[in-house]
Amino acid sequence: MKELQDTMEVTQLEAVINDYISREFVQDATLLPLANATPLLDTGVLDSLSLLRLVLFVQERFGIVVDDVDLVPEHFASVDAICAYLRSRTGETVAHGEGHG
């Protein structure tokens, strides 16, 4: 039962991040629906300003602080990369903190 719950939480995390990026930053409708593996920086979905807005959203939504050392393209290259970074930073906190905000 826990595995099913973990799978649902993982899906929710991706959905929250994907939805926010799709709503706030995707200018090219041909990129929608946005795949979790879509390269956000390479496709121009994210630029330096939108990356900062995304970092602020992540910090507020999930209650973490993104350190300067973590502001690297690898952590924000795709929805999958963002979620992997969040999980590495917060573990269970991300999955259980989604209902807040």
Number of C-alpha atoms within 10 A of each C-alpha: 5 7 8 9 11 13 10 12 17 16 12 14 23 17 15 16 21 21 14 14 20 19 11 13 17 19 12 11 9 8 13 11 11 18 14 17 11 15 18 22 16 11 13 12 20 21 14 9 9 14 19 13 16 20 19 14 14 19 14 13 17 19 16 16 13 15 8 7 6 12 13 9 13 12 16 22 18 24 25 20 18 23 22 17 17 22 16 11 14 14 12 13 14 21 20 12 14 15 9 9 8
